[in-house]
Amino acid sequence: MTQRNITPVDIEIAELLYPVLVEAARGGEKLTCLQLIDRAKLRHPDNVAIQKQVPVGLGRRLATVRAFTAPLGYPDLTCLVVQLRTNLPADVFPNPEAEQAKVAAFDWKNVEPAFFLQLGEWRKANERKAKCDRGTAVQIVWDYYSANRVRMPSAIKQFRELLIEEVMGGEDVEQAFAAIVSELTPEVA
C-alpha cells in the first residue's frame, strides 16, 4: 500500500465498516462492496458519510482498516470484500482462501479496543492537518482537474463531491484523484 493521508472521512467510514467486517469474519462470510456498504448504512441510517458512500472510493476506506491490521501482523479483514463477478477480493492476495480462513479463525473481539484507540490517534493527527473550506476545495479540485483533464477517465466527473470532501478533510488533491482513478474499473472509466 502506498503511503497516503488518512482523512477524517476515511476514519469515520472505517469505524462503521470494521464491526460489519468482524461480524462477517465470525460467520465465515464474504461480502461484495455493495453488501458491506448496505449493512453499514442499515446500522447507521443517520450517518451522512456512510449514506453517501459508494463502491468506488471504498478501497481507501478498506485501506484504512488495513493500515491498522497490517503493521500488527493481524489477518487482513479486507480480504472478505469480494468482487461480484469473481467472488475474489479486489486486492491481490497470493492465496485469498487461506487469508480468509485466517480472518475467520482470528479472535477479533480482543483486537477491537486497539482498533478504536488507533482511530483516535488518527483523528488527533488529522486535527493538525491543514483543512480548507468548501469553496477553496472546489477551486483546488477544479484546478487539478482542468490541468489534468486529458489524462482523466470521463467517469471521474461522477465523483466530484467525494473529491471535494477529501480535499476539505486535508487530503492532497493528487492523491484524492489517484485513489478514485485507481478504483474505476475499465467498464466505468
Secondary structure, DSSP 4 states (H G I P E B T S, - for coil): -------HHHHHHHHHHHHHHHHHHHTT--EEHHHHHHHHHHH-TT-HHHHH--STTHHHHHHHHHHHHGGGT---GGGGEE-TTTSSBSS--SSHHHHHHHHHHS-GGGTHHHHHHHHHHHHHHHHTS----HHHHHHHHHHHHHHHGGGS-GGGGGGHHHHHHHHHTT--HHHHHHHHHHH--TTT-
